[in-house]
Amino acid sequence: PLPLYMFYVQAEGYSKAYDKLIKVAVVGDKEEAKSFQVTRQYTPEDSDSDQDGSHDHVRSKKKKKRSKSSVLDDPPFTKAFPLSVNLTITNEDQTSIVISFHHLPYFCVTC
């Protein structure tokens, strides 16, 4: 996703130009990220029409009940993009902290 990429480019540029104690790394599954691009879009209308089995031209009299497995599945807004950016900041006394940035495509936010 563009916001995560832009953060990576800016952090990597800052690390190389100004501060060698900052390390930037992309972590995660690249193959899963490629397939995630296709399935990242979610619209509530699509899932509702698929679950109740009704179509515009044919309506059933009874609605199907949701199965327990579909109720227990994670909502789409909880799924983060498979790749993340780790920022490791090392102090002069060699202590370090790792900050991980993830992208939530449902909200279009990187945190």
N, CA, C and O of each residue as an XYZ file, in Angstrom:
444
protein
N       0.826     -1.200      0.000
C       0.000      0.000      0.000
C       0.871      1.265      0.000
O       1.963      1.290      0.568
N       0.373      2.269     -0.628
C       1.132      3.504     -0.808
C       1.559      4.161      0.517
O       2.719      4.558      0.624
N       0.691      4.297      1.527
C       1.148      4.949      2.762
C       2.302      4.202      3.438
O       3.230      4.827      3.952
N       2.245      2.881      3.436
C       3.315      2.090      4.039
C       4.600      2.217      3.223
O       5.692      2.308      3.785
N       4.467      2.223      1.921
C       5.629      2.388      1.045
C       6.264      3.768      1.231
O       7.487      3.887      1.316
N       5.440      4.796      1.292
C       5.959      6.149      1.475
C       6.685      6.283      2.812
O       7.721      6.944      2.897
N       6.144      5.659      3.849
C       6.828      5.691      5.140
C       8.180      4.989      5.038
O       9.181      5.480      5.558
N       8.203      3.841      4.368
C       9.459      3.109      4.197
C      10.497      3.950      3.458
O      11.650      4.022      3.883
N      10.102      4.576      2.370
C      11.038      5.382      1.574
C      11.564      6.559      2.393
O      12.761      6.843      2.368
N      10.689      7.238      3.112
C      11.115      8.392      3.912
C      12.044      7.965      5.049
O      13.063      8.610      5.297
N      11.693      6.884      5.733
C      12.513      6.419      6.847
C      13.870      5.908      6.359
O      14.893      6.169      6.992
N      13.883      5.192      5.254
C      15.129      4.683      4.683
C      16.022      5.836      4.233
O      17.232      5.808      4.458
N      15.441      6.835      3.608
C      16.208      8.013      3.183
C      16.793      8.756      4.360
O      17.953      9.165      4.319
N      16.009      8.940      5.409
C      16.501      9.626      6.608
C      17.631      8.827      7.251
O      18.634      9.390      7.690
N      17.455      7.510      7.300
C      18.472      6.644      7.901
C      19.805      6.748      7.165
O      20.858      6.845      7.796
N      19.762      6.727      5.850
C      20.997      6.784      5.061
C      21.639      8.164      5.096
O      22.865      8.275      5.109
N      20.828      9.212      5.111
C      21.370     10.565      5.022
C      21.818     11.134      6.365
O      22.837     11.821      6.430
N      21.075     10.860      7.437
C      21.327     11.565      8.681
C      21.705     10.690      9.871
O      22.558     11.076     10.670
N      21.098      9.539      9.999
C      21.241      8.798     11.244
C      21.485      7.318     10.977
O      20.562      6.588     10.617
N      22.711      6.884     11.150
C      23.076      5.486     10.906
C      22.582      4.555     12.019
O      22.651      3.334     11.880
N      22.089      5.124     13.113
C      21.587      4.307     14.219
C      20.141      3.863     14.006
O      19.581      3.153     14.841
N      19.537      4.276     12.898
C      18.167      3.862     12.563
C      18.238      2.843     11.430
O      18.824      3.107     10.380
N      17.647      1.701     11.650
C      17.588      0.649     10.637
C      16.134      0.433     10.238
O      15.247      0.379     11.091
N      15.901      0.311      8.945
C      14.544      0.122      8.412
C      14.497     -1.215      7.691
O      15.387     -1.536      6.903
N      13.449     -1.999      7.967
C      13.311     -3.307      7.329
C      11.846     -3.591      7.021
O      10.948     -3.223      7.778
N      11.631     -4.254      5.891
C      10.290     -4.720      5.535
C      10.209     -6.184      5.940
O      11.048     -6.992      5.542
N       9.197     -6.524      6.733
C       9.030     -7.901      7.197
C       7.646     -8.405      6.802
O       6.698     -7.630      6.673
N       7.552     -9.707      6.615
C       6.272    -10.314      6.277
C       6.402    -11.248      5.096
O       7.497    -11.474      4.581
N       5.275    -11.787      4.672
C       5.215    -12.756      3.591
C       4.895    -12.049      2.277
O       3.789    -11.541      2.095
N       5.863    -12.018      1.364
C       5.680    -11.313      0.096
C       4.651    -12.000     -0.798
O       3.898    -11.324     -1.499
N       4.610    -13.322     -0.785
C       3.633    -14.050     -1.607
C       2.202    -13.792     -1.115
O       1.281    -13.624     -1.914
N       2.037    -13.763      0.186
C       0.709    -13.468      0.737
C       0.304    -12.028      0.416
O      -0.873    -11.744      0.196
N       1.278    -11.130      0.390
C       0.989     -9.733      0.061
C       0.508     -9.604     -1.380
O      -0.373     -8.795     -1.668
N       1.079    -10.396     -2.287
C       0.641    -10.351     -3.683
C      -0.795    -10.838     -3.828
O      -1.568    -10.256     -4.590
N      -1.162    -11.889     -3.115
C      -2.535    -12.388     -3.207
C      -3.501    -11.511     -2.421
O      -4.695    -11.480     -2.718
N      -2.992    -10.803     -1.424
C      -3.823     -9.911     -0.616
C      -4.345     -8.746     -1.440
O      -5.423     -8.229     -1.149
N      -3.620     -8.325     -2.447
C      -4.033     -7.220     -3.300
C      -5.382     -7.490     -3.952
O      -6.179     -6.569     -4.131
N      -5.644     -8.734     -4.306
C      -6.875     -9.090     -4.998
C      -8.053     -9.103     -4.039
O      -9.160     -8.724     -4.421
N      -7.839     -9.533     -2.799
C      -8.941     -9.750     -1.867
C      -9.073     -8.669     -0.812
O      -9.803     -8.862      0.161
N      -8.397     -7.539     -0.962
C      -8.433     -6.539      0.093
C      -9.712     -5.706      0.099
O     -10.038     -5.105      1.123
N     -10.440     -5.653     -1.005
C     -11.659     -4.855     -1.068
C     -12.792     -5.578     -0.357
O     -12.961     -6.785     -0.527
N     -13.558     -4.861      0.426
C     -14.686     -5.436      1.146
C     -15.831     -4.440      1.122
O     -15.659     -3.263      1.438
N     -16.981     -4.922      0.748
C     -18.181     -4.094      0.829
C     -19.237     -4.884      1.587
O     -19.504     -6.034      1.238
N     -19.834     -4.308      2.598
C     -20.820     -5.027      3.392
C     -22.004     -5.530      2.566
O     -22.582     -6.566      2.894
N     -22.374     -4.817      1.504
C     -23.513     -5.242      0.692
C     -23.227     -6.579      0.019
O     -24.117     -7.423     -0.088
N     -21.981     -6.781     -0.440
C     -21.628     -8.031     -1.103
C     -21.726     -9.206     -0.154
O     -22.244    -10.259     -0.528
N     -21.241     -9.049      1.061
C     -21.258    -10.176      1.992
C     -22.675    -10.496      2.438
O     -23.001    -11.666      2.639
N     -23.525     -9.488      2.598
C     -24.903     -9.751      3.008
C     -25.664    -10.500      1.931
O     -26.422    -11.418      2.245
N     -25.483    -10.134      0.672
C     -26.220    -10.806     -0.392
C     -25.715    -12.226     -0.580
O     -26.488    -13.107     -0.957
N     -24.430    -12.471     -0.323
C     -23.902    -13.823     -0.441
C     -24.382    -14.706      0.701
O     -24.603    -15.902      0.508
N     -24.544    -14.136      1.877
C     -24.886    -14.946      3.028
C     -26.358    -15.323      3.054
O     -26.693    -16.432      3.469
N     -27.235    -14.447      2.628
C     -28.643    -14.809      2.726
C     -29.120    -15.572      1.494
O     -30.247    -16.067      1.492
N     -28.323    -15.683      0.470
C     -28.645    -16.492     -0.691
C     -29.705    -15.900     -1.592
O     -30.189    -16.590     -2.489
N     -30.083    -14.656     -1.393
C     -31.116    -14.064     -2.229
C     -30.490    -13.330     -3.405
O     -29.369    -12.831     -3.311
N     -31.213    -13.271     -4.497
C     -30.795    -12.539     -5.688
C     -31.900    -11.551     -6.020
O     -33.009    -11.654     -5.497
N     -31.601    -10.601     -6.885
C     -32.589     -9.592     -7.231
C     -33.820    -10.204     -7.899
O     -34.945     -9.804     -7.597
N     -33.626    -11.161     -8.797
C     -34.751    -11.692     -9.544
C     -35.394    -12.899     -8.860
O     -36.531    -13.242     -9.185
N     -34.714    -13.543     -7.937
C     -35.292    -14.685     -7.230
C     -35.071    -14.463     -5.751
O     -33.935    -14.320     -5.298
N     -36.151    -14.432     -5.001
C     -36.046    -14.255     -3.554
C     -36.585    -15.491     -2.861
O     -37.671    -15.979     -3.174
N     -35.823    -15.976     -1.936
C     -36.300    -17.113     -1.162
C     -37.127    -16.604      0.000
O     -36.938    -15.477      0.460
N     -38.044    -17.435      0.475
C     -38.914    -17.018      1.558
C     -38.209    -17.075      2.901
O     -38.514    -16.291      3.801
N     -37.276    -17.989      3.040
C     -36.549    -18.107      4.286
C     -35.114    -17.664      4.082
O     -34.483    -17.982      3.074
N     -34.621    -16.936      5.043
C     -33.218    -16.547      5.000
C     -32.395    -17.628      5.674
O     -32.810    -18.219      6.670
N     -31.226    -17.873      5.113
C     -30.334    -18.845      5.714
C     -29.738    -18.249      6.974
O     -29.418    -17.061      7.027
N     -29.593    -19.085      7.982
C     -28.936    -18.636      9.204
C     -27.431    -18.663      8.992
O     -26.903    -19.497      8.256
N     -26.768    -17.755      9.637
C     -25.313    -17.713      9.533
C     -24.740    -18.891     10.295
O     -25.168    -19.197     11.408
N     -23.790    -19.531      9.698
C     -23.133    -20.640     10.367
C     -22.217    -20.118     11.458
O     -21.817    -18.954     11.438
N     -21.887    -20.975     12.407
C     -21.014    -20.555     13.498
C     -19.637    -20.159     12.984
O     -19.009    -19.249     13.525
N     -19.165    -20.839     11.944
C     -17.838    -20.512     11.426
C     -17.809    -19.108     10.820
O     -16.801    -18.412     10.942
N     -18.891    -18.680     10.170
C     -18.902    -17.331      9.606
C     -19.040    -16.275     10.689
O     -18.559    -15.154     10.526
N     -19.695    -16.621     11.797
C     -19.813    -15.678     12.902
C     -18.472    -15.535     13.607
O     -18.122    -14.443     14.055
N     -17.718    -16.625     13.710
C     -16.452    -16.601     14.420
C     -15.304    -16.044     13.591
O     -14.252    -15.734     14.149
N     -15.468    -15.907     12.281
C     -14.414    -15.361     11.433
C     -14.123    -13.922     11.827
O     -15.004    -13.191     12.280
N     -12.864    -13.532     11.645
C     -12.487    -12.159     11.958
C     -13.153    -11.207     10.978
O     -13.219    -11.494      9.782
N     -13.648    -10.076     11.472
C     -14.183     -9.067     10.559
C     -13.064     -8.538      9.671
O     -11.898     -8.571     10.066
N     -13.398     -8.050      8.479
C     -12.348     -7.629      7.540
C     -11.530     -6.448      8.033
O     -10.390     -6.280      7.599
N     -12.064     -5.632      8.915
C     -11.308     -4.466      9.357
C     -10.205     -4.823     10.346
O      -9.390     -3.964     10.681
N     -10.157     -6.061     10.822
C      -9.087     -6.467     11.731
C      -7.887     -7.024     10.990
O      -6.848     -7.266     11.605
N      -8.000     -7.233      9.696
C      -6.902     -7.831      8.929
C      -5.928     -6.754      8.460
O      -6.300     -5.813      7.760
N      -4.682     -6.919      8.862
C      -3.631     -5.999      8.447
C      -2.975     -6.529      7.179
O      -3.018     -7.728      6.904
N      -2.372     -5.635      6.413
C      -1.621     -6.026      5.230
C      -0.471     -6.928      5.670
O       0.143     -6.668      6.705
N      -0.163     -7.989      4.906
C       0.843     -8.969      5.335
C       2.262     -8.428      5.505
O       3.064     -9.034      6.215
N       2.584     -7.321      4.881
C       3.918     -6.740      5.055
C       3.854     -5.581      6.043
O       2.865     -4.851      6.102
N       4.905     -5.427      6.804
C       4.993     -4.300      7.723
C       6.408     -3.729      7.666
O       7.325     -4.365      7.146
N       6.569     -2.539      8.199
C       7.876     -1.883      8.231
C       8.326     -1.808      9.687
O       7.624     -1.265     10.540
N       9.507     -2.362      9.955
C      10.088     -2.289     11.292
C      11.173     -1.222     11.310
O      12.060     -1.194     10.456
N      11.083     -0.372     12.277
C      12.044      0.711     12.465
C      12.798      0.407     13.762
O      12.206      0.422     14.841
N      14.088      0.135     13.659
C      14.908     -0.162     14.834
C      15.784      1.044     15.126
O      16.610      1.437     14.302
N      15.600      1.622     16.292
C      16.357      2.797     16.696
C      17.315      2.367     17.802
O      16.892      1.891     18.855
N      18.620      2.544     17.547
C      19.644      2.157     18.509
C      20.237      3.411     19.140
O      20.539      4.391     18.460
N      20.392      3.350     20.441
C      20.962      4.461     21.191
C      22.487      4.342     21.208
O      23.032      3.315     20.801
N      23.177      5.381     21.674
C      24.637      5.343     21.737
C      25.150      4.234     22.650
O      26.228      3.689     22.412
N      24.398      3.897     23.685
C      24.830      2.838     24.603
C      24.357      1.451     24.142
O      24.317      0.509     24.934
N      24.003      1.337     22.866
C      23.631      0.083     22.192
C      22.311     -0.528     22.680
O      22.061     -1.708     22.436
N      21.475      0.240     23.354
C      20.107     -0.221     23.630
C      19.268      0.162     22.424
O      19.512      1.188     21.790
N      18.281     -0.659     22.111
C      17.477     -0.373     20.922
C      16.006     -0.624     21.193
O      15.622     -1.338     22.120
N      15.212     -0.014     20.354
C      13.762     -0.200     20.386
C      13.306     -0.469     18.962
O      13.816      0.129     18.015
N      12.348     -1.367     18.816
C      11.804     -1.699     17.501
C      10.361     -1.219     17.458
O       9.543     -1.582     18.303
N      10.068     -0.404     16.468
C       8.700      0.084     16.254
C       8.202     -0.530     14.959
O       8.850     -0.413     13.919
N       7.050     -1.185     15.024
C       6.495     -1.873     13.856
C       5.287     -1.103     13.331
O       4.378     -0.760     14.087
N       5.291     -0.837     12.034
C       4.207     -0.104     11.395
C       3.436     -1.052     10.473
O       4.030     -1.715      9.623
N       2.123     -1.114     10.643
C       1.258     -1.985      9.857
C       0.223     -1.139      9.125
O      -0.102     -0.031      9.552
N      -0.292     -1.674      8.014
C      -1.325     -0.977      7.247
C      -2.641     -1.729      7.381
O      -2.699     -2.938      7.160
N      -3.697     -1.006      7.744
C      -5.045     -1.578      7.826
C      -5.837     -1.085      6.620
O      -6.314      0.050      6.621
N      -5.984     -1.922      5.587
C      -6.602     -1.468      4.346
C      -8.072     -1.095      4.476
O      -8.548     -0.245      3.723
N      -8.797     -1.692      5.392
C     -10.216     -1.364      5.542
C     -10.392      0.096      5.939
O     -11.329      0.760      5.496
N      -9.484      0.592      6.777
C      -9.545      1.988      7.223
C      -8.606      2.894      6.443
O      -8.630      4.110      6.636
N      -7.782      2.337      5.569
C      -6.774      3.097      4.816
C      -5.889      3.902      5.757
O      -5.697      5.103      5.563
N      -5.345      3.234      6.785
C      -4.515      3.885      7.755
C      -3.288      3.012      8.031
O      -3.367      1.784      8.022
N      -2.162      3.671      8.274
C      -0.934      2.994      8.670
C      -0.625      3.411     10.096
O      -0.548      4.600     10.406
N      -0.450      2.422     10.957
C      -0.179      2.731     12.371
C       0.854      1.781     12.921
O       1.218      1.876     14.094
